[in-house]
Amino acid sequence: MLPAWCWLTICLAGCANAQLVHARIPEESQPPSKQVKPLFRHFRRIDSCLQTRVAFRGSDEIFCRVYMPDHSYVTIRSRLSASVQDILGSVTEKLQYSEEPAGREDSLILVAVASSGEKVLLQPTEDCVFTTLGINSHLFACTRDSYEALVPLPEEIQVSPGDTEIHRVEPEDVANHLTAFHWELFRCVHELEFVDYVFHGERGRRETANLELLLQRCSEVTHWVATEVLLCEAPGKRAQLLKKFIKIAALCKQNQDLLSFYAVVMGLDNAAVSRLRLTWEKLPGKFKNLFRKFENLTDPCRNHKSYREVISKMKPPVIPFVPLILKDLTFLHEGSKTLVDGLVNIEKLGSFLVISQHSVAEKVRTIRKYRSRPLCLDMEASPHHLQTKAYVRQFQVIDNQNLLFELSYKLEANSQ
């Protein structure tokens, strides 16, 4: 008997051809084809971050840093879908380690270390680990006796309050560059990546890299908003920054970029930001009311009724709030389990194919519809155009919630 997901893939195969849509934006050009690609948050060269995004495949080769306990690192060349064992093999070759049996205490292990200090030991058979890393997580190779001594990189746990680029750019420029970048990322995602992500589970994912990078970006924008607000020490400037982010959210909604809209609103709703009572009190009434409307739009009550009503009235091109699409697919998947002791439940499969197949296929068609027209933004080339573009594509964020709260408490104490 076939596993349940095979039936789904067969049913959707006829309606899931990817459609590549190009955004017509001034000053943009397709990058030259390269054999080795820089991964989402693992490159730092400005000319790389300014290139138009192209879709990743599991067979693509990338450069990635793997750190040692002393924070030195080796740069390895690896397939995006490489297993932990393959990655360790590349590291071992770089370090000129001798091949040791896996059971030896001095053999290398691979660990993902988050900025909070949380560590996850990766198993040798795990694959596609690059795109599942957290925003400020890094891969470490060490021996088992060095595992407990692993700590985050210094730059991930140190913060420098003060004015950043966000204070010098216009809301319109930020919103347009957010939309342009997220459109590039969204159109890189094949429709079947959504199905694969939900129905295959973590053990079966092979070609979901582009979707996972888009989800990571959504989280990154949310943390960027909170980071910028909490690194601003002057109360007056902080209130102006809240006002600017509300403007950015409004402009993203106007651009029909609901992914950016949601991410910015969620960043302002971060508990470490929303508790800054004295800062919010300085916000003009007009912007307080506007933000309340945005909160109502992102309210999950009645199955996100407000959001669904708004997006249903939008014509392509649209960038949807992608996590909600995955939530809908997960609901269909969990409500239509067809396995019994690892085999297909034929009795239930009949109703599953009639109802769930139609619903999932309709989701796939909806995703395609969002991208059925090219994106056209009126982006004037200014002297700071490339600088703003680089800033928007390379956010430096704090993703450690405890650290965000520490900053929030300090700001509140200084405002008394």
Backbone hydrogen bonds, N-H to C=O, Kabsch-Sander energy under -0.5 kcal/mol:
donor,donor_aa,acceptor,acceptor_aa,energy
6,C,3,P,-1.2
7,W,3,P,-0.9
8,L,4,A,-1.4
9,T,5,W,-2.3
10,I,6,C,-2.4
11,C,7,W,-2.4
12,L,8,L,-1.9
13,A,9,T,-1.2
15,C,12,L,-1.9
16,A,13,A,-0.7
20,L,18,A,-0.5
21,V,19,Q,-0.6
24,R,375,L,-2.6
25,I,23,A,-1.2
28,E,25,I,-1.2
37,K,35,Q,-0.5
37,K,61,E,-3.0
39,L,63,F,-0.7
42,H,39,L,-1.6
43,F,39,L,-0.7
48,S,45,R,-0.8
49,C,45,R,-1.9
50,L,46,I,-1.3
51,Q,48,S,-1.2
52,T,29,S,-0.6
60,D,57,R,-2.0
61,E,35,Q,-0.9
62,I,78,S,-3.1
63,F,37,K,-1.0
64,C,76,I,-2.1
66,V,74,V,-2.6
67,Y,139,L,-3.0
68,M,72,S,-3.0
71,H,68,M,-2.5
74,V,66,V,-2.3
76,I,64,C,-2.8
76,I,74,V,-0.6
78,S,62,I,-2.4
78,S,76,I,-0.5
80,L,60,D,-2.6
81,S,58,G,-2.1
82,A,79,R,-1.6
84,V,126,E,-2.8
85,Q,124,P,-1.9
87,I,83,S,-2.3
88,L,84,V,-2.7
89,G,85,Q,-1.8
90,S,86,D,-2.0
91,V,87,I,-2.4
92,T,88,L,-3.0
93,E,89,G,-2.1
94,K,90,S,-2.0
95,L,91,V,-2.7
96,Q,92,T,-0.7
97,Y,92,T,-2.4
104,R,101,P,-1.8
107,S,104,R,-1.3
109,I,142,C,-3.0
110,L,122,L,-0.5
111,V,140,F,-2.9
112,A,120,V,-2.5
113,V,111,V,-0.6
113,V,138,H,-2.8
114,A,112,A,-0.5
114,A,118,E,-2.7
117,G,114,A,-1.8
120,V,112,A,-2.1
122,L,110,L,-2.5
122,L,120,V,-0.6
126,E,123,Q,-1.8
128,C,82,A,-0.8
129,V,82,A,-0.7
132,T,129,V,-0.8
133,L,130,F,-1.0
137,S,134,G,-1.2
138,H,113,V,-1.9
139,L,65,R,-0.5
140,F,111,V,-3.1
141,A,67,Y,-2.9
142,C,109,I,-1.9
144,R,105,E,-1.0
144,R,107,S,-0.6
146,S,143,T,-1.8
147,Y,144,R,-1.0
149,A,146,S,-0.8
150,L,147,Y,-1.5
156,E,153,L,-1.9
157,I,153,L,-0.6
157,I,154,P,-1.2
158,Q,154,P,-1.0
162,G,231,L,-2.2
167,H,164,T,-1.6
168,R,165,E,-2.0
169,V,165,E,-0.6
169,V,166,I,-0.5
174,V,170,E,-2.1
175,A,171,P,-2.8
176,N,172,E,-2.3
177,H,173,D,-2.3
178,L,174,V,-2.5
179,T,175,A,-2.5
180,A,176,N,-2.6
181,F,177,H,-2.3
182,H,178,L,-2.7
183,W,179,T,-2.2
184,E,180,A,-1.8
185,L,181,F,-2.2
186,F,182,H,-2.7
187,R,183,W,-2.5
188,C,184,E,-0.7
188,C,185,L,-0.6
189,V,186,F,-1.3
190,H,188,C,-0.6
193,E,190,H,-1.8
194,F,190,H,-0.6
194,F,191,E,-1.1
195,V,191,E,-0.8
196,D,192,L,-3.0
197,Y,193,E,-2.6
198,V,194,F,-1.6
199,F,195,V,-3.0
200,H,196,D,-1.6
201,G,196,D,-0.5
204,G,200,H,-0.5
204,G,201,G,-1.1
205,R,201,G,-0.7
212,E,208,T,-2.5
213,L,209,A,-2.1
214,L,210,N,-1.7
215,L,211,L,-2.3
216,Q,212,E,-2.2
217,R,213,L,-2.1
218,C,214,L,-1.9
219,S,215,L,-1.9
220,E,216,Q,-2.2
221,V,217,R,-2.5
222,T,218,C,-1.8
223,H,219,S,-2.2
224,W,220,E,-2.2
225,V,221,V,-2.1
226,A,222,T,-1.6
227,T,223,H,-2.7
228,E,224,W,-2.7
229,V,225,V,-2.0
230,L,226,A,-2.3
231,L,227,T,-1.4
232,C,229,V,-1.0
233,E,231,L,-0.8
238,R,234,A,-2.5
239,A,235,P,-2.1
240,Q,236,G,-2.0
241,L,237,K,-2.0
242,L,238,R,-2.0
243,K,239,A,-2.0
244,K,240,Q,-2.2
245,F,241,L,-2.5
246,I,242,L,-2.1
247,K,243,K,-2.0
248,I,244,K,-2.4
249,A,245,F,-2.5
250,A,246,I,-2.1
251,L,247,K,-2.4
252,C,248,I,-2.4
253,K,249,A,-2.2
254,Q,250,A,-2.0
255,N,251,L,-1.9
256,Q,253,K,-1.4
257,D,252,C,-3.0
258,L,256,Q,-1.0
258,L,319,I,-1.8
259,L,319,I,-1.0
261,F,257,D,-1.9
262,Y,258,L,-2.4
263,A,259,L,-2.2
264,V,260,S,-2.7
265,V,261,F,-2.3
266,M,262,Y,-2.8
267,G,263,A,-1.8
268,L,264,V,-2.0
269,D,265,V,-1.5
270,N,267,G,-0.9
273,V,270,N,-1.7
274,S,270,N,-2.9
275,R,271,A,-1.2
276,L,273,V,-1.8
277,R,275,R,-2.4
280,W,276,L,-2.2
281,E,277,R,-1.9
282,K,278,L,-0.7
282,K,279,T,-0.9
283,L,280,W,-1.2
287,F,284,P,-0.8
288,K,284,P,-1.8
289,N,285,G,-2.5
290,L,286,K,-1.8
291,F,287,F,-2.3
292,R,288,K,-1.9
293,K,289,N,-1.8
294,F,290,L,-1.9
295,E,291,F,-2.5
296,N,292,R,-2.1
297,L,293,K,-1.9
298,T,294,F,-1.8
299,D,296,N,-0.7
303,N,300,P,-0.7
304,H,300,P,-1.4
305,K,301,C,-1.5
308,R,304,H,-2.4
309,E,305,K,-2.1
310,V,306,S,-1.8
311,I,307,Y,-2.6
312,S,308,R,-1.6
313,K,309,E,-0.6
313,K,310,V,-1.0
314,M,311,I,-1.1
318,V,370,Y,-1.8
319,I,256,Q,-2.6
322,V,320,P,-1.4
324,L,321,F,-1.5
325,I,321,F,-0.8
325,I,322,V,-0.7
326,L,322,V,-1.8
327,K,323,P,-1.9
328,D,324,L,-2.3
329,L,325,I,-2.2
330,T,326,L,-2.5
331,F,327,K,-2.1
332,L,328,D,-1.9
333,H,329,L,-2.4
334,E,330,T,-3.2
335,G,331,F,-1.8
336,S,333,H,-1.2
337,K,334,E,-0.7
340,V,343,L,-3.1
343,L,340,V,-1.7
345,N,338,T,-4.7
346,I,344,V,-1.1
349,L,345,N,-2.2
350,G,346,I,-1.3
351,S,347,E,-0.6
352,F,348,K,-2.0
353,L,349,L,-2.7
354,V,350,G,-1.4
355,I,351,S,-2.6
356,S,352,F,-0.9
357,Q,352,F,-1.8
359,S,355,I,-2.1
360,V,356,S,-3.1
361,A,357,Q,-2.5
362,E,358,H,-2.0
363,K,359,S,-1.7
364,V,360,V,-2.1
365,R,361,A,-2.3
366,T,362,E,-2.1
367,I,363,K,-2.2
368,R,364,V,-2.0
369,K,365,R,-2.2
370,Y,366,T,-2.0
371,R,367,I,-0.8
371,R,368,R,-0.7
372,S,369,K,-1.8
377,L,24,R,-0.8
379,M,377,L,-1.4
380,E,378,D,-0.7
382,S,380,E,-0.8
385,H,382,S,-1.9
388,T,384,H,-2.7
389,K,385,H,-2.4
390,A,386,L,-2.5
391,Y,387,Q,-2.2
392,V,388,T,-2.5
393,R,389,K,-1.6
394,Q,390,A,-0.9
394,Q,391,Y,-0.8
397,V,395,F,-0.6
399,D,397,V,-0.6
401,Q,399,D,-0.8
404,L,400,N,-1.9
405,F,401,Q,-2.2
406,E,402,N,-2.0
407,L,403,L,-2.0
408,S,404,L,-2.1
409,Y,405,F,-2.8
410,K,406,E,-2.0
411,L,407,L,-2.3
412,E,408,S,-2.3
413,A,409,Y,-2.3
414,N,410,K,-2.1
415,S,411,L,-1.1
416,Q,412,E,-0.6
416,Q,413,A,-0.8
